[in-house]
Amino acid sequence: MNRTYQVTTYGCQMNAHDSERISGTLEAAGFVPVSEGAEPDLIVLNTCAVRENADQRLYGYLGQLSVNKKANPSLQIAVGGCLAQKDQGEIIKKAPWVDAVFGTHNLNVLPVLLERARALEEAQVEIAESLEVFPSTLPTKRESIYSAWVSISVGCNNTCTFCIVPSLRGTEKDRRPGDILNEIKALVDQGVVEITLLGQNVNSYGVEFGDKLAFGKLLRACGEISDLKRVRFISPHPRDFTDDVIEAMATTSNVMPALHMPLQSGSDKILQSMRRSYRRDKYLGIIERVRAAMPEAAITTDIIVGFPGETEADFLDTVDLVQQARFANAFTYLYSARPGTPAAQMPNQVTKEVQQDRYERLTEISNQIIWNENSDLIGSQVEVLVAVGEGKKDEQTGRLSGRARDNRLVHFIPSETVRPGDLVEVEITAAAPFHLISDLPIIQETPTRAGDVWQDQKSAPKNTVVLGMPTLLVSSK
């Protein structure tokens, strides 16, 4: 009988993709996903180390799992990800009931560690200090049938003073363009219509093989892949953002008009202290050029408040930039000191009370801007990709959900035939701070899966094949 597993993911999209690889690797080794409501034979925690409460959440959850372990000694618990890379053997000391600890560079060893732990009846720890096997070569159990992550690089060469990621993920390693494009084409052949290119800093892609224009070339090459409807990417660094990438975004039809570009601070003094390698004028200049090339583009960002040495004047510089930039969304965080980073040792640490006050003031301002920006879209028509997970019908309103081309979340009234993976055209009738609403009938729907049926030639999309009866048309993709 196959053993069952459950993976819990903390942190960023890179971790989410790693969890898909962990699941794929486990299933290749004979594990199966646990049924809903059942107790798994294996619990895997894929951790994050970016913020202070990540440690507290992990050890708090591990404390709860000690009860499960006592009740069921055959239960195995494994901890991976960035916090495992950082704490290594400390996890076993703090939680000796854990069976396996594995780092960010060795997802592939988990089944072996688990078997070794069972045979030897002692915890196994394996932390590679550098990448040996590029993660994309591992089996992947994707959460979505129609959308997929594609890693173009791992690691980071930046030295931001607040960030622990480079020491955990290592220096940047780039995949060759041919490998990336082959993976995308294989995904499209499996029915994927949307891909998101992943990297700690996608704009520096190509640094390892000496091509500064490699990322723009990659975006254009994605535009030539038949049946790939949408291309997204995260996250770029303003330092490396070029006009060539803007031009590639604007002229490649399946590259979405959405840009998530971390700001972190609107104060030049704080940006310098963060070692961010750009200043506010450069950041605003990038936004101006993006909007000139793509007026419909939605720009989102990350902001840290309460960085060491941040004065009220520095904070107001951030507020001013947010008001100028008019972000479609702003993910705002309280600064969290991480051991081993230069910022943790800086003088003039900002108190938690001041941090919280600035956080609340900034989020109130940015949320109002976001709502205003969304309200400007009322009456417009948008294309929505109904997504797995987001494509679940709300029992009270009857609405489905999906993402517009600019990545805004849209709740809409579906027809009987709409399913996750479809593209639908809807008219926006209302707006809220973090989503749009359409309560009018769908204007147009385009099923994207093999086996979809239309009753006549007029209603079918171009890419169809006729099966038998003249009136029966089935999509080829």
ChimeraX attribute file (.defattr): number of C-alpha atoms within 10 A of each C-alpha:
attribute: neighborCount
match mode: 1-to-1
recipient: residues
	/A:1	6
	/A:2	11
	/A:3	15
	/A:4	19
	/A:5	22
	/A:6	19
	/A:7	18
	/A:8	12
	/A:9	20
	/A:10	18
	/A:11	16
	/A:12	12
	/A:13	17
	/A:14	18
	/A:15	19
	/A:16	18
	/A:17	23
	/A:18	25
	/A:19	27
	/A:20	21
	/A:21	22
	/A:22	26
	/A:23	25
	/A:24	20
	/A:25	21
	/A:26	24
	/A:27	20
	/A:28	15
	/A:29	14
	/A:30	13
	/A:31	20
	/A:32	19
	/A:33	17
	/A:34	17
	/A:35	11
	/A:36	7
	/A:37	6
	/A:38	8
	/A:39	15
	/A:40	18
	/A:41	20
	/A:42	20
	/A:43	20
	/A:44	21
	/A:45	21
	/A:46	26
	/A:47	26
	/A:48	25
	/A:49	23
	/A:50	19
	/A:51	18
	/A:52	14
	/A:53	12
	/A:54	16
	/A:55	16
	/A:56	11
	/A:57	14
	/A:58	19
	/A:59	15
	/A:60	11
	/A:61	12
	/A:62	22
	/A:63	14
	/A:64	10
	/A:65	18
	/A:66	17
	/A:67	12
	/A:68	15
	/A:69	16
	/A:70	11
	/A:71	10
	/A:72	12
	/A:73	12
	/A:74	12
	/A:75	19
	/A:76	22
	/A:77	23
	/A:78	23
	/A:79	28
	/A:80	30
	/A:81	28
	/A:82	26
	/A:83	24
	/A:84	27
	/A:85	25
	/A:86	21
	/A:87	14
	/A:88	19
	/A:89	17
	/A:90	12
	/A:91	21
	/A:92	18
	/A:93	10
	/A:94	12
	/A:95	14
	/A:96	13
	/A:97	23
	/A:98	25
	/A:99	24
	/A:100	27
	/A:101	29
	/A:102	27
	/A:103	28
	/A:104	26
	/A:105	25
	/A:106	20
	/A:107	25
	/A:108	21
	/A:109	16
	/A:110	25
	/A:111	19
	/A:112	12
	/A:113	20
	/A:114	20
	/A:115	14
	/A:116	16
	/A:117	18
	/A:118	14
	/A:119	9
	/A:120	9
	/A:121	10
	/A:122	15
	/A:123	21
	/A:124	22
	/A:125	22
	/A:126	20
	/A:127	19
	/A:128	13
	/A:129	15
	/A:130	15
	/A:131	17
	/A:132	9
	/A:133	12
	/A:134	17
	/A:135	21
	/A:136	19
	/A:137	11
	/A:138	17
	/A:139	17
	/A:140	20
	/A:141	19
	/A:142	17
	/A:143	16
	/A:144	14
	/A:145	17
	/A:146	23
	/A:147	22
	/A:148	19
	/A:149	24
	/A:150	20
	/A:151	24
	/A:152	26
	/A:153	26
	/A:154	24
	/A:155	20
	/A:156	20
	/A:157	15
	/A:158	18
	/A:159	17
	/A:160	19
	/A:161	20
	/A:162	24
	/A:163	22
	/A:164	21
	/A:165	22
	/A:166	17
	/A:167	18
	/A:168	21
	/A:169	22
	/A:170	17
	/A:171	17
	/A:172	22
	/A:173	21
	/A:174	21
	/A:175	18
	/A:176	15
	/A:177	17
	/A:178	11
	/A:179	12
	/A:180	19
	/A:181	17
	/A:182	11
	/A:183	16
	/A:184	24
	/A:185	17
	/A:186	11
	/A:187	21
	/A:188	22
	/A:189	14
	/A:190	14
	/A:191	19
	/A:192	24
	/A:193	26
	/A:194	25
	/A:195	22
	/A:196	19
	/A:197	20
	/A:198	21
	/A:199	25
	/A:200	25
	/A:201	24
	/A:202	24
	/A:203	24
	/A:204	25
	/A:205	29
	/A:206	22
	/A:207	16
	/A:208	14
	/A:209	12
	/A:210	9
	/A:211	12
	/A:212	17
	/A:213	16
	/A:214	21
	/A:215	23
	/A:216	21
	/A:217	16
	/A:218	20
	/A:219	21
	/A:220	20
	/A:221	15
	/A:222	23
	/A:223	21
	/A:224	12
	/A:225	14
	/A:226	11
	/A:227	18
	/A:228	21
	/A:229	20
	/A:230	19
	/A:231	23
	/A:232	23
	/A:233	23
	/A:234	21
	/A:235	19
	/A:236	20
	/A:237	21
	/A:238	21
	/A:239	15
	/A:240	16
	/A:241	19
	/A:242	15
	/A:243	14
	/A:244	15
	/A:245	21
	/A:246	20
	/A:247	16
	/A:248	19
	/A:249	25
	/A:250	20
	/A:251	15
	/A:252	17
	/A:253	16
	/A:254	22
	/A:255	24
	/A:256	22
	/A:257	24
	/A:258	24
	/A:259	23
	/A:260	20
	/A:261	20
	/A:262	20
	/A:263	25
	/A:264	21
	/A:265	28
	/A:266	24
	/A:267	23
	/A:268	17
	/A:269	17
	/A:270	23
	/A:271	21
	/A:272	15
	/A:273	20
	/A:274	20
	/A:275	15
	/A:276	20
	/A:277	15
	/A:278	16
	/A:279	19
	/A:280	18
	/A:281	12
	/A:282	13
	/A:283	20
	/A:284	18
	/A:285	11
	/A:286	18
	/A:287	21
	/A:288	14
	/A:289	14
	/A:290	24
	/A:291	17
	/A:292	13
	/A:293	17
	/A:294	18
	/A:295	12
	/A:296	13
	/A:297	20
	/A:298	22
	/A:299	22
	/A:300	20
	/A:301	18
	/A:302	15
	/A:303	19
	/A:304	21
	/A:305	24
	/A:306	27
	/A:307	28
	/A:308	22
	/A:309	16
	/A:310	19
	/A:311	17
	/A:312	12
	/A:313	10
	/A:314	21
	/A:315	21
	/A:316	15
	/A:317	19
	/A:318	24
	/A:319	21
	/A:320	13
	/A:321	19
	/A:322	22
	/A:323	13
	/A:324	11
	/A:325	16
	/A:326	19
	/A:327	20
	/A:328	26
	/A:329	22
	/A:330	23
	/A:331	13
	/A:332	17
	/A:333	17
	/A:334	16
	/A:335	23
	/A:336	20
	/A:337	21
	/A:338	18
	/A:339	14
	/A:340	14
	/A:341	17
	/A:342	17
	/A:343	23
	/A:344	17
	/A:345	14
	/A:346	14
	/A:347	9
	/A:348	11
	/A:349	16
	/A:350	16
	/A:351	11
	/A:352	13
	/A:353	10
	/A:354	13
	/A:355	18
	/A:356	16
	/A:357	12
	/A:358	19
	/A:359	20
	/A:360	11
	/A:361	11
	/A:362	20
	/A:363	16
	/A:364	11
	/A:365	13
	/A:366	22
	/A:367	18
	/A:368	14
	/A:369	21
	/A:370	21
	/A:371	18
	/A:372	16
	/A:373	19
	/A:374	22
	/A:375	18
	/A:376	12
	/A:377	16
	/A:378	16
	/A:379	13
	/A:380	10
	/A:381	15
	/A:382	20
	/A:383	19
	/A:384	25
	/A:385	32
	/A:386	27
	/A:387	22
	/A:388	17
	/A:389	12
	/A:390	17
	/A:391	20
	/A:392	16
	/A:393	16
	/A:394	14
	/A:395	8
	/A:396	6
	/A:397	11
	/A:398	13
	/A:399	19
	/A:400	23
	/A:401	27
	/A:402	26
	/A:403	21
	/A:404	23
	/A:405	22
	/A:406	19
	/A:407	20
	/A:408	19
	/A:409	19
	/A:410	25
	/A:411	28
	/A:412	29
	/A:413	20
	/A:414	22
	/A:415	12
	/A:416	6
	/A:417	10
	/A:418	18
	/A:419	19
	/A:420	22
	/A:421	25
	/A:422	20
	/A:423	23
	/A:424	21
	/A:425	18
	/A:426	27
	/A:427	21
	/A:428	23
	/A:429	17
	/A:430	17
	/A:431	21
	/A:432	15
	/A:433	17
	/A:434	14
	/A:435	17
	/A:436	24
	/A:437	21
	/A:438	24
	/A:439	17
	/A:440	13
	/A:441	13
	/A:442	16
	/A:443	12
	/A:444	11
	/A:445	21
	/A:446	17
	/A:447	21
	/A:448	24
	/A:449	20
	/A:450	13
	/A:451	12
	/A:452	16
	/A:453	17
	/A:454	17
	/A:455	12
	/A:456	11
	/A:457	14
	/A:458	8
	/A:459	13
	/A:460	20
	/A:461	15
	/A:462	10
	/A:463	11
	/A:464	17
	/A:465	13
	/A:466	13
	/A:467	10
	/A:468	8
	/A:469	7
	/A:470	10
	/A:471	13
	/A:472	15
	/A:473	22
	/A:474	20
	/A:475	20
	/A:476	14
	/A:477	19
